[in-house]
Amino acid sequence: MSARATASGTISFGLVNIPIKVFSANDSSHKLSFNQLHADKKTRLKQQMYDPTTGEIVPKDKIVKGFEYAKDQYVVFTDEELDALELATSRSMEISEFVPLSTVDPLYFESGSYLGPDKGSERPFALLVRAMEEMKHAAIAKFVARGKQQLVLLRPLGKGLVLQNLRYADEVRSQSEVPLPDANPTEAELGLAREIISRLSLPAFDVTKFRDEYREKLKDLIDRKVKGETINLAPAPEPVAKVVDLMEALKASLARTGGAPVAASPVSAPAAPAAEAPKDEERKPPKRAARSDAAADAPAKKAKGGKR
């Protein structure tokens, strides 16, 4: 069954305008979610906004938006003031530059959508896709949706394009904030690590090989509960053993990948104690994915300090 377009727009490519349609790339039909219930009555609960200092329930017409600029200090904004900041909505994505796709760090990627040609624009659309594919380039563009300016990347995929919402530079932290070790592995350790990587390497990533095992187990548990079955919880897994010798751990890892046993190294590498591996914890259900149904409905950027 053909996908249904969620929005339409135009790509401005030099003096060429290419009408396009936007299609959602996300499929949320398999996601499982819970409702909060009263433990005894099993009725659904509702949340209400209240004043924590008095316990008073606050009606909707008494709720305003505020930005916390200091501890417990706020400046208040009206909807009219915020609406005045909004830009005129435009469904036109004007390409400002082309860059090698390999130079765009995936850290800047947000949600994505598929783009296809609108009726009558098949030829210029195919031209843009073909040229970008041959040059291994991506297009950077901006457009306005819901009054907010969106930065996007367009990249070729097969015969179509993918619209990738991008984060702005100040929305991504610098890696310099992360404490990183100044460690120098030995050549023997590097040799074993390279061999392990080589044995586990494949020509390309195939996502269809992977399954969300938590979701499968949760779905099975839901089905069993609906049928009224008695649930017996499995015992917690044993903690992973502490790594005390890096060389021995590398050799054992290589053996697990199908490699021949490795003889002891004539030069014993210093065994630096490593941190104890964390226990396997039950993974929480995935959070609801950011809405990416359409370029025109791309998630608006949020000001630090409060939601619009």
C-alpha positions as protocol buffer text, in pm:
chain_id: "A"
residue {
  index: 1
  type: MET
  ca { x: 0 y: 0 z: 0 }
}
residue {
  index: 2
  type: SER
  ca { x: 137 y: 340 z: -98 }
}
residue {
  index: 3
  type: ALA
  ca { x: 225 y: 580 z: 181 }
}
residue {
  index: 4
  type: ARG
  ca { x: 8 y: 887 z: 224 }
}
residue {
  index: 5
  type: ALA
  ca { x: 178 y: 1226 z: 203 }
}
residue {
  index: 6
  type: THR
  ca { x: 159 y: 1426 z: 525 }
}
residue {
  index: 7
  type: ALA
  ca { x: 254 y: 1762 z: 371 }
}
residue {
  index: 8
  type: SER
  ca { x: 372 y: 1928 z: 54 }
}
residue {
  index: 9
  type: GLY
  ca { x: 628 y: 2194 z: -25 }
}
residue {
  index: 10
  type: THR
  ca { x: 890 y: 2317 z: -267 }
}
residue {
  index: 11
  type: ILE
  ca { x: 1267 y: 2275 z: -293 }
}
residue {
  index: 12
  type: SER
  ca { x: 1440 y: 2581 z: -437 }
}
residue {
  index: 13
  type: PHE
  ca { x: 1747 y: 2466 z: -627 }
}
residue {
  index: 14
  type: GLY
  ca { x: 1911 y: 2769 z: -789 }
}
residue {
  index: 15
  type: LEU
  ca { x: 1641 y: 2907 z: -1018 }
}
residue {
  index: 16
  type: VAL
  ca { x: 1464 y: 2571 z: -1026 }
}
residue {
  index: 17
  type: ASN
  ca { x: 1163 y: 2511 z: -801 }
}
residue {
  index: 18
  type: ILE
  ca { x: 1078 y: 2147 z: -738 }
}
residue {
  index: 19
  type: PRO
  ca { x: 735 y: 2072 z: -586 }
}
residue {
  index: 20
  type: ILE
  ca { x: 766 y: 1785 z: -341 }
}
residue {
  index: 21
  type: LYS
  ca { x: 557 y: 1574 z: -106 }
}
residue {
  index: 22
  type: VAL
  ca { x: 659 y: 1479 z: 247 }
}
residue {
  index: 23
  type: PHE
  ca { x: 608 y: 1130 z: 390 }
}
residue {
  index: 24
  type: SER
  ca { x: 661 y: 1012 z: 747 }
}
residue {
  index: 25
  type: ALA
  ca { x: 967 y: 790 z: 795 }
}
residue {
  index: 26
  type: ASN
  ca { x: 858 y: 672 z: 1141 }
}
residue {
  index: 27
  type: ASP
  ca { x: 634 y: 374 z: 1210 }
}
residue {
  index: 28
  type: SER
  ca { x: 494 y: 392 z: 1561 }
}
residue {
  index: 29
  type: SER
  ca { x: 239 y: 113 z: 1514 }
}
residue {
  index: 30
  type: HIS
  ca { x: 460 y: -136 z: 1702 }
}
residue {
  index: 31
  type: LYS
  ca { x: 521 y: 78 z: 2008 }
}
residue {
  index: 32
  type: LEU
  ca { x: 377 y: -33 z: 2341 }
}
residue {
  index: 33
  type: SER
  ca { x: 272 y: 217 z: 2605 }
}
residue {
  index: 34
  type: PHE
  ca { x: 115 y: 209 z: 2950 }
}
residue {
  index: 35
  type: ASN
  ca { x: -157 y: 408 z: 3122 }
}
residue {
  index: 36
  type: GLN
  ca { x: -138 y: 512 z: 3485 }
}
residue {
  index: 37
  type: LEU
  ca { x: -415 y: 352 z: 3692 }
}
residue {
  index: 38
  type: HIS
  ca { x: -548 y: 363 z: 4046 }
}
residue {
  index: 39
  type: ALA
  ca { x: -387 y: 61 z: 4216 }
}
residue {
  index: 40
  type: ASP
  ca { x: -714 y: -56 z: 4373 }
}
residue {
  index: 41
  type: LYS
  ca { x: -989 y: 64 z: 4138 }
}
residue {
  index: 42
  type: LYS
  ca { x: -791 y: 13 z: 3812 }
}
residue {
  index: 43
  type: THR
  ca { x: -931 y: 339 z: 3674 }
}
residue {
  index: 44
  type: ARG
  ca { x: -722 y: 572 z: 3459 }
}
residue {
  index: 45
  type: LEU
  ca { x: -570 y: 869 z: 3636 }
}
residue {
  index: 46
  type: LYS
  ca { x: -561 y: 1227 z: 3512 }
}
residue {
  index: 47
  type: GLN
  ca { x: -303 y: 1491 z: 3588 }
}
residue {
  index: 48
  type: GLN
  ca { x: -400 y: 1838 z: 3702 }
}
residue {
  index: 49
  type: MET
  ca { x: -198 y: 2156 z: 3736 }
}
residue {
  index: 50
  type: TYR
  ca { x: -184 y: 2275 z: 4095 }
}
residue {
  index: 51
  type: ASP
  ca { x: -6 y: 2531 z: 4310 }
}
residue {
  index: 52
  type: PRO
  ca { x: 240 y: 2336 z: 4530 }
}
residue {
  index: 53
  type: THR
  ca { x: 238 y: 2611 z: 4794 }
}
residue {
  index: 54
  type: THR
  ca { x: -139 y: 2590 z: 4855 }
}
residue {
  index: 55
  type: GLY
  ca { x: -251 y: 2268 z: 4685 }
}
residue {
  index: 56
  type: GLU
  ca { x: -502 y: 2471 z: 4484 }
}
residue {
  index: 57
  type: ILE
  ca { x: -599 y: 2334 z: 4141 }
}
residue {
  index: 58
  type: VAL
  ca { x: -515 y: 2601 z: 3882 }
}
residue {
  index: 59
  type: PRO
  ca { x: -765 y: 2642 z: 3594 }
}
residue {
  index: 60
  type: LYS
  ca { x: -634 y: 2665 z: 3239 }
}
residue {
  index: 61
  type: ASP
  ca { x: -714 y: 3035 z: 3202 }
}
residue {
  index: 62
  type: LYS
  ca { x: -487 y: 3112 z: 3498 }
}
residue {
  index: 63
  type: ILE
  ca { x: -180 y: 2939 z: 3353 }
}
residue {
  index: 64
  type: VAL
  ca { x: 87 y: 3157 z: 3190 }
}
residue {
  index: 65
  type: LYS
  ca { x: 433 y: 3092 z: 3046 }
}
residue {
  index: 66
  type: GLY
  ca { x: 741 y: 3200 z: 3241 }
}
residue {
  index: 67
  type: PHE
  ca { x: 1117 y: 3179 z: 3190 }
}
residue {
  index: 68
  type: GLU
  ca { x: 1329 y: 3110 z: 3499 }
}
residue {
  index: 69
  type: TYR
  ca { x: 1629 y: 3346 z: 3471 }
}
residue {
  index: 70
  type: ALA
  ca { x: 1744 y: 3289 z: 3833 }
}
residue {
  index: 71
  type: LYS
  ca { x: 1646 y: 3055 z: 4114 }
}
residue {
  index: 72
  type: ASP
  ca { x: 1266 y: 3097 z: 4161 }
}
residue {
  index: 73
  type: GLN
  ca { x: 1276 y: 3421 z: 3957 }
}
residue {
  index: 74
  type: TYR
  ca { x: 1067 y: 3437 z: 3642 }
}
residue {
  index: 75
  type: VAL
  ca { x: 978 y: 3672 z: 3359 }
}
residue {
  index: 76
  type: VAL
  ca { x: 628 y: 3612 z: 3222 }
}
residue {
  index: 77
  type: PHE
  ca { x: 530 y: 3611 z: 2855 }
}
residue {
  index: 78
  type: THR
  ca { x: 187 y: 3640 z: 2698 }
}
residue {
  index: 79
  type: ASP
  ca { x: 83 y: 3439 z: 2393 }
}
residue {
  index: 80
  type: GLU
  ca { x: 64 y: 3765 z: 2200 }
}
residue {
  index: 81
  type: GLU
  ca { x: 427 y: 3850 z: 2279 }
}
residue {
  index: 82
  type: LEU
  ca { x: 546 y: 3507 z: 2168 }
}
residue {
  index: 83
  type: ASP
  ca { x: 328 y: 3509 z: 1856 }
}
residue {
  index: 84
  type: ALA
  ca { x: 488 y: 3839 z: 1751 }
}
residue {
  index: 85
  type: LEU
  ca { x: 827 y: 3664 z: 1731 }
}
residue {
  index: 86
  type: GLU
  ca { x: 706 y: 3404 z: 1487 }
}
residue {
  index: 87
  type: LEU
  ca { x: 812 y: 3415 z: 1122 }
}
residue {
  index: 88
  type: ALA
  ca { x: 576 y: 3379 z: 831 }
}
residue {
  index: 89
  type: THR
  ca { x: 523 y: 3010 z: 758 }
}
residue {
  index: 90
  type: SER
  ca { x: 678 y: 2899 z: 430 }
}
residue {
  index: 91
  type: ARG
  ca { x: 667 y: 2557 z: 266 }
}
residue {
  index: 92
  type: SER
  ca { x: 962 y: 2649 z: 46 }
}
residue {
  index: 93
  type: MET
  ca { x: 1298 y: 2491 z: 134 }
}
residue {
  index: 94
  type: GLU
  ca { x: 1567 y: 2708 z: -20 }
}
residue {
  index: 95
  type: ILE
  ca { x: 1897 y: 2523 z: -57 }
}
residue {
  index: 96
  type: SER
  ca { x: 2177 y: 2752 z: 64 }
}
residue {
  index: 97
  type: GLU
  ca { x: 2472 y: 2517 z: 12 }
}
residue {
  index: 98
  type: PHE
  ca { x: 2587 y: 2165 z: -70 }
}
residue {
  index: 99
  type: VAL
  ca { x: 2839 y: 1982 z: 147 }
}
residue {
  index: 100
  type: PRO
  ca { x: 2999 y: 1635 z: 141 }
}
residue {
  index: 101
  type: LEU
  ca { x: 2764 y: 1413 z: 338 }
}
residue {
  index: 102
  type: SER
  ca { x: 3060 y: 1255 z: 517 }
}
residue {
  index: 103
  type: THR
  ca { x: 3141 y: 1592 z: 681 }
}
residue {
  index: 104
  type: VAL
  ca { x: 2809 y: 1616 z: 866 }
}
residue {
  index: 105
  type: ASP
  ca { x: 2837 y: 1463 z: 1213 }
}
residue {
  index: 106
  type: PRO
  ca { x: 2529 y: 1246 z: 1294 }
}
residue {
  index: 107
  type: LEU
  ca { x: 2522 y: 1420 z: 1634 }
}
residue {
  index: 108
  type: TYR
  ca { x: 2336 y: 1701 z: 1458 }
}
residue {
  index: 109
  type: PHE
  ca { x: 2064 y: 1470 z: 1319 }
}
residue {
  index: 110
  type: GLU
  ca { x: 1716 y: 1483 z: 1464 }
}
residue {
  index: 111
  type: SER
  ca { x: 1402 y: 1332 z: 1310 }
}
residue {
  index: 112
  type: GLY
  ca { x: 1370 y: 1245 z: 943 }
}
residue {
  index: 113
  type: SER
  ca { x: 1110 y: 1229 z: 668 }
}
residue {
  index: 114
  type: TYR
  ca { x: 1100 y: 1095 z: 314 }
}
residue {
  index: 115
  type: LEU
  ca { x: 1060 y: 1334 z: 21 }
}
residue {
  index: 116
  type: GLY
  ca { x: 913 y: 1246 z: -316 }
}
residue {
  index: 117
  type: PRO
  ca { x: 819 y: 1450 z: -625 }
}
residue {
  index: 118
  type: ASP
  ca { x: 480 y: 1612 z: -657 }
}
residue {
  index: 119
  type: LYS
  ca { x: 286 y: 1563 z: -979 }
}
residue {
  index: 120
  type: GLY
  ca { x: 471 y: 1712 z: -1275 }
}
residue {
  index: 121
  type: SER
  ca { x: 809 y: 1753 z: -1097 }
}
residue {
  index: 122
  type: GLU
  ca { x: 943 y: 1401 z: -1147 }
}
residue {
  index: 123
  type: ARG
  ca { x: 1219 y: 1503 z: -1390 }
}
residue {
  index: 124
  type: PRO
  ca { x: 1378 y: 1791 z: -1191 }
}
residue {
  index: 125
  type: PHE
  ca { x: 1343 y: 1588 z: -871 }
}
residue {
  index: 126
  type: ALA
  ca { x: 1526 y: 1292 z: -1028 }
}
residue {
  index: 127
  type: LEU
  ca { x: 1792 y: 1531 z: -1162 }
}
residue {
  index: 128
  type: LEU
  ca { x: 1865 y: 1669 z: -815 }
}
residue {
  index: 129
  type: VAL
  ca { x: 1877 y: 1321 z: -658 }
}
residue {
  index: 130
  type: ARG
  ca { x: 2108 y: 1186 z: -929 }
}
residue {
  index: 131
  type: ALA
  ca { x: 2349 y: 1480 z: -913 }
}
residue {
  index: 132
  type: MET
  ca { x: 2371 y: 1467 z: -533 }
}
residue {
  index: 133
  type: GLU
  ca { x: 2422 y: 1091 z: -536 }
}
residue {
  index: 134
  type: GLU
  ca { x: 2702 y: 1108 z: -792 }
}
residue {
  index: 135
  type: MET
  ca { x: 2881 y: 1384 z: -601 }
}
residue {
  index: 136
  type: LYS
  ca { x: 2815 y: 1226 z: -257 }
}
residue {
  index: 137
  type: HIS
  ca { x: 2683 y: 1562 z: -141 }
}
residue {
  index: 138
  type: ALA
  ca { x: 2396 y: 1669 z: 84 }
}
residue {
  index: 139
  type: ALA
  ca { x: 2199 y: 1993 z: 67 }
}
residue {
  index: 140
  type: ILE
  ca { x: 2156 y: 2233 z: 359 }
}
residue {
  index: 141
  type: ALA
  ca { x: 1834 y: 2433 z: 364 }
}
residue {
  index: 142
  type: LYS
  ca { x: 1602 y: 2631 z: 589 }
}
residue {
  index: 143
  type: PHE
  ca { x: 1228 y: 2668 z: 602 }
}
residue {
  index: 144
  type: VAL
  ca { x: 971 y: 2805 z: 843 }
}
residue {
  index: 145
  type: ALA
  ca { x: 709 y: 2587 z: 1009 }
}
residue {
  index: 146
  type: ARG
  ca { x: 475 y: 2697 z: 1288 }
}
residue {
  index: 147
  type: GLY
  ca { x: 660 y: 3026 z: 1302 }
}
residue {
  index: 148
  type: LYS
  ca { x: 996 y: 2865 z: 1383 }
}
residue {
  index: 149
  type: GLN
  ca { x: 1292 y: 2845 z: 1150 }
}
residue {
  index: 150
  type: GLN
  ca { x: 1406 y: 2488 z: 1086 }
}
residue {
  index: 151
  type: LEU
  ca { x: 1754 y: 2386 z: 970 }
}
residue {
  index: 152
  type: VAL
  ca { x: 1745 y: 2071 z: 756 }
}
residue {
  index: 153
  type: LEU
  ca { x: 1970 y: 1846 z: 552 }
}
residue {
  index: 154
  type: LEU
  ca { x: 1853 y: 1678 z: 232 }
}
residue {
  index: 155
  type: ARG
  ca { x: 2035 y: 1360 z: 133 }
}
residue {
  index: 156
  type: PRO
  ca { x: 1976 y: 1113 z: -149 }
}
residue {
  index: 157
  type: LEU
  ca { x: 1840 y: 767 z: -70 }
}
residue {
  index: 158
  type: GLY
  ca { x: 1764 y: 540 z: -363 }
}
residue {
  index: 159
  type: LYS
  ca { x: 1549 y: 736 z: -606 }
}
residue {
  index: 160
  type: GLY
  ca { x: 1428 y: 978 z: -340 }
}
residue {
  index: 161
  type: LEU
  ca { x: 1547 y: 1220 z: -75 }
}
residue {
  index: 162
  type: VAL
  ca { x: 1551 y: 1213 z: 302 }
}
residue {
  index: 163
  type: LEU
  ca { x: 1483 y: 1534 z: 492 }
}
residue {
  index: 164
  type: GLN
  ca { x: 1683 y: 1528 z: 814 }
}
residue {
  index: 165
  type: ASN
  ca { x: 1602 y: 1791 z: 1077 }
}
residue {
  index: 166
  type: LEU
  ca { x: 1927 y: 1928 z: 1220 }
}
residue {
  index: 167
  type: ARG
  ca { x: 2024 y: 2068 z: 1557 }
}
residue {
  index: 168
  type: TYR
  ca { x: 2189 y: 2408 z: 1564 }
}
residue {
  index: 169
  type: ALA
  ca { x: 2550 y: 2432 z: 1682 }
}
residue {
  index: 170
  type: ASP
  ca { x: 2458 y: 2564 z: 2027 }
}
residue {
  index: 171
  type: GLU
  ca { x: 2225 y: 2267 z: 2081 }
}
residue {
  index: 172
  type: VAL
  ca { x: 2513 y: 2015 z: 2075 }
}
residue {
  index: 173
  type: ARG
  ca { x: 2762 y: 2000 z: 2359 }
}
residue {
  index: 174
  type: SER
  ca { x: 3133 y: 1999 z: 2289 }
}
residue {
  index: 175
  type: GLN
  ca { x: 3314 y: 1672 z: 2352 }
}
residue {
  index: 176
  type: SER
  ca { x: 3574 y: 1876 z: 2542 }
}
residue {
  index: 177
  type: GLU
  ca { x: 3327 y: 1872 z: 2834 }
}
residue {
  index: 178
  type: VAL
  ca { x: 3370 y: 1494 z: 2863 }
}
residue {
  index: 179
  type: PRO
  ca { x: 3659 y: 1371 z: 3083 }
}
residue {
  index: 180
  type: LEU
  ca { x: 3860 y: 1134 z: 2863 }
}
residue {
  index: 181
  type: PRO
  ca { x: 4156 y: 916 z: 2967 }
}
residue {
  index: 182
  type: ASP
  ca { x: 4510 y: 973 z: 2844 }
}
residue {
  index: 183
  type: ALA
  ca { x: 4594 y: 605 z: 2800 }
}
residue {
  index: 184
  type: ASN
  ca { x: 4840 y: 446 z: 2558 }
}
residue {
  index: 185
  type: PRO
  ca { x: 4763 y: 82 z: 2470 }
}
residue {
  index: 186
  type: THR
  ca { x: 5052 y: -147 z: 2388 }
}
residue {
  index: 187
  type: GLU
  ca { x: 5114 y: -281 z: 2037 }
}
residue {
  index: 188
  type: ALA
  ca { x: 5018 y: -629 z: 2157 }
}
residue {
  index: 189
  type: GLU
  ca { x: 4683 y: -500 z: 2283 }
}
residue {
  index: 190
  type: LEU
  ca { x: 4624 y: -306 z: 1961 }
}
residue {
  index: 191
  type: GLY
  ca { x: 4702 y: -615 z: 1755 }
}
residue {
  index: 192
  type: LEU
  ca { x: 4444 y: -824 z: 1938 }
}
residue {
  index: 193
  type: ALA
  ca { x: 4184 y: -545 z: 1925 }
}
residue {
  index: 194
  type: ARG
  ca { x: 4235 y: -505 z: 1548 }
}
residue {
  index: 195
  type: GLU
  ca { x: 4195 y: -881 z: 1501 }
}
residue {
  index: 196
  type: ILE
  ca { x: 3867 y: -884 z: 1697 }
}
residue {
  index: 197
  type: ILE
  ca { x: 3733 y: -589 z: 1497 }
}
residue {
  index: 198
  type: SER
  ca { x: 3838 y: -757 z: 1172 }
}
residue {
  index: 199
  type: ARG
  ca { x: 3658 y: -1080 z: 1260 }
}
residue {
  index: 200
  type: LEU
  ca { x: 3338 y: -893 z: 1355 }
}
residue {
  index: 201
  type: SER
  ca { x: 3343 y: -659 z: 1054 }
}
residue {
  index: 202
  type: LEU
  ca { x: 3075 y: -675 z: 781 }
}
residue {
  index: 203
  type: PRO
  ca { x: 3049 y: -492 z: 448 }
}
residue {
  index: 204
  type: ALA
  ca { x: 2747 y: -285 z: 558 }
}
residue {
  index: 205
  type: PHE
  ca { x: 2501 y: -229 z: 839 }
}
residue {
  index: 206
  type: ASP
  ca { x: 2178 y: -434 z: 814 }
}
residue {
  index: 207
  type: VAL
  ca { x: 1924 y: -313 z: 1068 }
}
residue {
  index: 208
  type: THR
  ca { x: 1682 y: -595 z: 985 }
}
residue {
  index: 209
  type: LYS
  ca { x: 1909 y: -839 z: 1168 }
}
residue {
  index: 210
  type: PHE
  ca { x: 1830 y: -673 z: 1499 }
}
residue {
  index: 211
  type: ARG
  ca { x: 1515 y: -702 z: 1711 }
}
residue {
  index: 212
  type: ASP
  ca { x: 1387 y: -506 z: 2007 }
}
residue {
  index: 213
  type: GLU
  ca { x: 1404 y: -794 z: 2251 }
}
residue {
  index: 214
  type: TYR
  ca { x: 1257 y: -589 z: 2535 }
}
residue {
  index: 215
  type: ARG
  ca { x: 948 y: -507 z: 2328 }
}
residue {
  index: 216
  type: GLU
  ca { x: 906 y: -871 z: 2225 }
}
residue {
  index: 217
  type: LYS
  ca { x: 926 y: -988 z: 2587 }
}
residue {
  index: 218
  type: LEU
  ca { x: 689 y: -712 z: 2697 }
}
residue {
  index: 219
  type: LYS
  ca { x: 437 y: -804 z: 2425 }
}
residue {
  index: 220
  type: ASP
  ca { x: 455 y: -1168 z: 2531 }
}
residue {
  index: 221
  type: LEU
  ca { x: 405 y: -1070 z: 2896 }
}
residue {
  index: 222
  type: ILE
  ca { x: 103 y: -855 z: 2803 }
}
residue {
  index: 223
  type: ASP
  ca { x: -53 y: -1143 z: 2608 }
}
residue {
  index: 224
  type: ARG
  ca { x: -1 y: -1382 z: 2897 }
}
residue {
  index: 225
  type: LYS
  ca { x: -154 y: -1141 z: 3147 }
}
residue {
  index: 226
  type: VAL
  ca { x: -455 y: -1084 z: 2922 }
}
residue {
  index: 227
  type: LYS
  ca { x: -506 y: -1463 z: 2915 }
}
residue {
  index: 228
  type: GLY
  ca { x: -490 y: -1472 z: 3295 }
}
residue {
  index: 229
  type: GLU
  ca { x: -173 y: -1676 z: 3317 }
}
residue {
  index: 230
  type: THR
  ca { x: 36 y: -1681 z: 3632 }
}
residue {
  index: 231
  type: ILE
  ca { x: 359 y: -1488 z: 3583 }
}
residue {
  index: 232
  type: ASN
  ca { x: 680 y: -1622 z: 3735 }
}
residue {
  index: 233
  type: LEU
  ca { x: 963 y: -1374 z: 3711 }
}
residue {
  index: 234
  type: ALA
  ca { x: 1302 y: -1503 z: 3601 }
}
residue {
  index: 235
  type: PRO
  ca { x: 1590 y: -1459 z: 3846 }
}
residue {
  index: 236
  type: ALA
  ca { x: 1813 y: -1156 z: 3799 }
}
residue {
  index: 237
  type: PRO
  ca { x: 2123 y: -1225 z: 3586 }
}
residue {
  index: 238
  type: GLU
  ca { x: 2454 y: -1278 z: 3759 }
}
residue {
  index: 239
  type: PRO
  ca { x: 2689 y: -979 z: 3764 }
}
residue {
  index: 240
  type: VAL
  ca { x: 2954 y: -970 z: 3493 }
}
residue {
  index: 241
  type: ALA
  ca { x: 3298 y: -1068 z: 3618 }
}
residue {
  index: 242
  type: LYS
  ca { x: 3548 y: -789 z: 3675 }
}
residue {
  index: 243
  type: VAL
  ca { x: 3815 y: -751 z: 3406 }
}
residue {
  index: 244
  type: VAL
  ca { x: 4149 y: -784 z: 3583 }
}
residue {
  index: 245
  type: ASP
  ca { x: 4383 y: -842 z: 3287 }
}
residue {
  index: 246
  type: LEU
  ca { x: 4324 y: -657 z: 2960 }
}
residue {
  index: 247
  type: MET
  ca { x: 4539 y: -893 z: 2751 }
}
residue {
  index: 248
  type: GLU
  ca { x: 4362 y: -1203 z: 2883 }
}
residue {
  index: 249
  type: ALA
  ca { x: 4022 y: -1040 z: 2820 }
}
residue {
  index: 250
  type: LEU
  ca { x: 4124 y: -959 z: 2460 }
}
residue {
  index: 251
  type: LYS
  ca { x: 4245 y: -1316 z: 2403 }
}
residue {
  index: 252
  type: ALA
  ca { x: 3922 y: -1459 z: 2543 }
}
residue {
  index: 253
  type: SER
  ca { x: 3721 y: -1220 z: 2322 }
}
residue {
  index: 254
  type: LEU
  ca { x: 3917 y: -1331 z: 2016 }
}
residue {
  index: 255
  type: ALA
  ca { x: 3851 y: -1696 z: 2100 }
}
residue {
  index: 256
  type: ARG
  ca { x: 3476 y: -1625 z: 2121 }
}
residue {
  index: 257
  type: THR
  ca { x: 3480 y: -1480 z: 1768 }
}
residue {
  index: 258
  type: GLY
  ca { x: 3619 y: -1805 z: 1630 }
}
residue {
  index: 259
  type: GLY
  ca { x: 3986 y: -1717 z: 1637 }
}
residue {
  index: 260
  type: ALA
  ca { x: 4257 y: -1963 z: 1728 }
}
residue {
  index: 261
  type: PRO
  ca { x: 4382 y: -1956 z: 2088 }
}
residue {
  index: 262
  type: VAL
  ca { x: 4649 y: -1693 z: 2131 }
}
residue {
  index: 263
  type: ALA
  ca { x: 4974 y: -1787 z: 2301 }
}
residue {
  index: 264
  type: ALA
  ca { x: 5087 y: -1583 z: 2594 }
}
residue {
  index: 265
  type: SER
  ca { x: 5271 y: -1270 z: 2488 }
}
residue {
  index: 266
  type: PRO
  ca { x: 5646 y: -1284 z: 2558 }
}
residue {
  index: 267
  type: VAL
  ca { x: 5619 y: -933 z: 2694 }
}
residue {
  index: 268
  type: SER
  ca { x: 5354 y: -918 z: 2959 }
}
residue {
  index: 269
  type: ALA
  ca { x: 5138 y: -609 z: 2924 }
}
residue {
  index: 270
  type: PRO
  ca { x: 5066 y: -412 z: 3239 }
}
residue {
  index: 271
  type: ALA
  ca { x: 4734 y: -518 z: 3378 }
}
residue {
  index: 272
  type: ALA
  ca { x: 4554 y: -200 z: 3468 }
}
residue {
  index: 273
  type: PRO
  ca { x: 4247 y: -269 z: 3677 }
}
residue {
  index: 274
  type: ALA
  ca { x: 3934 y: -167 z: 3491 }
}
residue {
  index: 275
  type: ALA
  ca { x: 3610 y: -46 z: 3637 }
}
residue {
  index: 276
  type: GLU
  ca { x: 3363 y: -314 z: 3728 }
}
residue {
  index: 277
  type: ALA
  ca { x: 3122 y: -376 z: 3446 }
}
residue {
  index: 278
  type: PRO
  ca { x: 2767 y: -268 z: 3529 }
}
residue {
  index: 279
  type: LYS
  ca { x: 2500 y: -522 z: 3598 }
}
residue {
  index: 280
  type: ASP
  ca { x: 2250 y: -592 z: 3327 }
}
residue {
  index: 281
  type: GLU
  ca { x: 1951 y: -378 z: 3404 }
}
residue {
  index: 282
  type: GLU
  ca { x: 1605 y: -408 z: 3263 }
}
residue {
  index: 283
  type: ARG
  ca { x: 1590 y: -162 z: 2980 }
}
residue {
  index: 284
  type: LYS
  ca { x: 1313 y: 93 z: 3004 }
}
residue {
  index: 285
  type: PRO
  ca { x: 1061 y: 119 z: 2722 }
}
residue {
  index: 286
  type: PRO
  ca { x: 1175 y: 358 z: 2449 }
}
residue {
  index: 287
  type: LYS
  ca { x: 1052 y: 712 z: 2482 }
}
residue {
  index: 288
  type: ARG
  ca { x: 803 y: 836 z: 2227 }
}
residue {
  index: 289
  type: ALA
  ca { x: 994 y: 940 z: 1918 }
}
residue {
  index: 290
  type: ALA
  ca { x: 1006 y: 1304 z: 1825 }
}
residue {
  index: 291
  type: ARG
  ca { x: 738 y: 1389 z: 1572 }
}
residue {
  index: 292
  type: SER
  ca { x: 878 y: 1392 z: 1222 }
}
residue {
  index: 293
  type: ASP
  ca { x: 561 y: 1335 z: 1022 }
}
residue {
  index: 294
  type: ALA
  ca { x: 623 y: 1629 z: 797 }
}
residue {
  index: 295
  type: ALA
  ca { x: 868 y: 1898 z: 718 }
}
residue {
  index: 296
  type: ALA
  ca { x: 594 y: 2151 z: 771 }
}
residue {
  index: 297
  type: ASP
  ca { x: 517 y: 1991 z: 1107 }
}
residue {
  index: 298
  type: ALA
  ca { x: 879 y: 1951 z: 1215 }
}
residue {
  index: 299
  type: PRO
  ca { x: 924 y: 1991 z: 1592 }
}
residue {
  index: 300
  type: ALA
  ca { x: 968 y: 2352 z: 1687 }
}
residue {
  index: 301
  type: LYS
  ca { x: 1285 y: 2446 z: 1869 }
}
residue {
  index: 302
  type: LYS
  ca { x: 1235 y: 2509 z: 2243 }
}
residue {
  index: 303
  type: ALA
  ca { x: 1375 y: 2800 z: 2438 }
}
residue {
  index: 304
  type: LYS
  ca { x: 1589 y: 2699 z: 2730 }
}
residue {
  index: 305
  type: GLY
  ca { x: 1385 y: 2733 z: 3042 }
}
residue {
  index: 306
  type: GLY
  ca { x: 1034 y: 2639 z: 2944 }
}
residue {
  index: 307
  type: LYS
  ca { x: 799 y: 2495 z: 2682 }
}
residue {
  index: 308
  type: ARG
  ca { x: 602 y: 2701 z: 2439 }
}
